Amino acid sequence: MRAASPAANLKVVLLGEGRVGKTSLLLRFAKDEFSDTQQATIQASFLSKKVLVDAETSVALSIWDTAGQERFHSLGPIYYRDADAALLVYDVTDKDSFDRVKSWVKELKKMAGRNIVLAIAGNKIDLDRQEELDLTEQTEYAESIGASHFTTSAKLNKGIDAVFQDLAKRALVSKRRAAAAAEAVESTLVPRRQGTLIIDERPKAPPKRSCCS
Amino acid sequence: MGLQMRGRFLPDLMAFDNDSEETEVMLSQADSSDGSDFPGYSSSTASHSRAQSYSSGGGPQEFSARGTDTPPEEGFEGLETVEGVAHFLQTYCSPSSLMHAQRMIAHFNDAYELGTMSLPDEFRIEAWRGTVKRIARTLGDSLLETNQGLAKLCRVNMERTQQVHLASETWVLAHLHDKLVDGLAGMVAAREADVKSMLAKLDKLPTSVLGVTEEYEDAVLGDAVLQFQSLPLARSPLEKALCLKKTVTCMLEGISRTKRASARDDFVPCTDDLLSLMLLMLTKAKIPRLLAQAMYIEHFLNLHLDDGLTGELGYHLTNLLAACAYLQTDQCKRVSERAAPLTISPGLQEPSRHEAGWGFNESPMSPDDTPPHPVKARRRLGFRRKSFAK
């Protein structure tokens, strides 16, 4: 029996500073692979995977890795146009990488479509002792911008499926809502056009009244 | 352009009788006027075999469509090349449908006005896209109407339907290639000259300026450049996009080879470096009308899909568009003038952030380098797509 085709194809872009582990997250999620030495991670720049969002619905995620180099930062809009979701990745051991996430968020809010769904992932939690991790600021920031916040480790395969599951679910809802809104706009325009009745007939002249009747 | 027909030519497409008895059609090979000198296009690709057929004096291929065969249930093969699609149409398309499509194509090439320069480019491109879509759609629909076996197969399998429409698009666009690329080249002539000059400048500088060490230079200077140089030979957007994908594959294979041969095991280029490698490849490949070629793929690939650029081919295309956009930034200009290494990728020559132009707490976007809005930025860079509702 053929598998049901996905309810939607969703484009997800990975954004974040260089070397925070974007590609490792992607590789772990799509291929369940991890390499400490970053061998051939360039080959994982684009990967796609089907994700079940509930018992009956699946979506196909096309995940785009992007260059983290600052020199190419201004090219971001070319990558995230038409994206349904963005995963912003930072390194939990590097505060500057989280500041960079904030600048990405500002830019996305300004330039990407309103319907883009955001999630923030604090990666490399394996490098820090869990009990010493204080990510209150990061979590509160994510809440304030309407994004989900996750902690992940590509090395230990922790939290990664949850990130993409969350993105897939919310992006599907957002896409369906946008499609419904577009349909609603269309339907309000069409009846207005249909409702215009053009009478191409000369109105009948009122019967002449005879003054002597 | 290489489309010839036997029989009368009726300029008015709407007046053309679809059931004409003149069913024998001749599909001549298109001229490879814009790049046949480039070596290295894979022998499996359409254009290379087309060039071979010309060089061997084979002349145009002639065929008569049969349109009677029953399609295989497991799907169609070879639809990624124009030759494969021509064979597919010859097998499954009725002669009259093919003839009708050929007349529309001939009319487009001979008489379709690409629009006056006073109109905004995005309107003009959108109009071309609409017309091309209609021609391809007409051919695809007519194919399904006239071949019952094919229609039955497509009813139960949506992927087959998409294959039919993709094949129609590929065939139609292969024959409209020259006119469309010429039109696009006219739109971006000034920018094209700037990019060409920038690439020439960068080519004279050490590769480290682009953030690529000598070690990995070889990864893109061999097969990848040769592969990319065959881009202008390909005629359909799909063929061009596949050529781009093969180019990236060559780069990856080159990196793997370099890695194996290298004594260093601390660093291998990753996605962060993909754009740098692509920029180096562009400086070496010296593709004529690079922007126009990229725009042709961008605007005409997967016309039958709403989200035709979200897949892997779209990803590779976006990398090419990003590289082209970078070549037009002031930052690139400064880099080429300063001619100093400027990369932050660890393992390569890593400058400080201040050297790269931004401090840690500064906004990474400067007014000069960052487009104020994606649409405006793309307009400035010469790339336009779907900028208004369909």
Contacts between the chains, C-beta under 8 A, distances in Angstrom:
chain1	res1	chain2	res2	distance
A	5	B	158	7.2
A	9	B	307	5.8
A	9	B	310	5.9
A	9	B	311	7.9
A	11	B	307	7.3
A	11	B	310	4.3
A	18	B	272	4.6
A	18	B	344	6.4
A	18	B	345	6.3
A	18	B	346	7.6
A	19	B	272	7.3
A	19	B	346	6.3
A	22	B	271	7.2
A	23	B	270	5.7
A	23	B	271	5.2
A	37	B	265	6.4
A	37	B	266	7.8
A	37	B	268	7.5
A	38	B	267	7.5
A	38	B	268	5.7
A	38	B	270	5.8
A	39	B	259	7.2
A	39	B	268	5.7
A	40	B	252	7.4
A	40	B	255	7.4
A	40	B	256	6.3
A	40	B	259	7.5
A	40	B	268	6.4
A	41	B	268	7.2
A	41	B	270	4.3
A	41	B	271	6.7
A	42	B	252	6.1
A	42	B	255	6.3
A	42	B	268	7.3
A	42	B	269	5.6
A	42	B	270	5.3
A	42	B	271	5.8
A	42	B	273	7.1
A	42	B	274	6.0
A	43	B	252	5.5
A	44	B	271	7.5
A	45	B	271	4.6
A	45	B	274	6.0
A	45	B	315	7.0
A	46	B	312	5.1
A	46	B	315	4.1
A	46	B	316	7.7
A	48	B	311	7.5
A	48	B	312	7.4
A	62	B	310	4.9
A	62	B	311	6.0
A	62	B	312	7.7
A	62	B	314	8.0
A	62	B	315	7.7
A	64	B	315	5.5
A	64	B	318	7.5
A	65	B	271	4.4
A	66	B	271	7.1
A	67	B	271	6.1
A	67	B	272	5.0
A	67	B	273	7.5
A	67	B	274	6.3
A	67	B	275	4.9
A	68	B	271	7.8
A	68	B	272	4.9
A	69	B	211	7.5
A	69	B	272	5.3
A	69	B	273	7.9
A	69	B	275	7.5
A	69	B	276	7.7
A	69	B	343	6.8
A	69	B	344	5.5
A	69	B	345	6.0
A	70	B	344	5.9
A	70	B	353	6.7
A	70	B	356	5.5
A	70	B	357	7.5
A	70	B	358	5.6
A	70	B	364	5.4
A	71	B	211	7.7
A	71	B	331	6.6
A	71	B	335	8.0
A	71	B	342	6.5
A	71	B	343	7.0
A	71	B	344	7.0
A	71	B	356	5.8
A	71	B	357	7.3
A	72	B	275	5.5
A	72	B	322	7.1
A	72	B	326	6.6
A	73	B	364	4.4
A	73	B	365	6.5
A	73	B	370	7.6
A	74	B	329	6.5
A	74	B	331	7.3
A	74	B	365	6.2
A	74	B	366	8.0
A	74	B	369	4.5
A	74	B	370	4.3
A	74	B	371	6.8
A	75	B	275	7.6
A	75	B	322	4.4
A	75	B	325	5.8
A	75	B	326	6.0
A	77	B	371	6.3
A	77	B	373	7.9
A	77	B	374	3.7
A	77	B	377	6.0
A	77	B	378	7.8
A	78	B	318	6.0
A	78	B	321	5.7
A	78	B	322	4.9
A	78	B	325	6.0
A	78	B	374	7.5
A	78	B	377	8.0
A	78	B	378	7.4
A	78	B	383	8.0
A	79	B	318	6.0
A	79	B	322	6.8
A	81	B	374	5.3
A	82	B	307	7.1
A	82	B	309	7.1
A	82	B	310	6.8
A	96	B	360	5.5
A	99	B	360	7.4
A	99	B	361	6.9
A	100	B	364	7.4
A	103	B	363	6.2
A	103	B	364	5.8
A	103	B	365	7.7
A	107	B	365	6.9
A	111	B	373	6.1
A	111	B	374	5.3
A	112	B	374	7.8
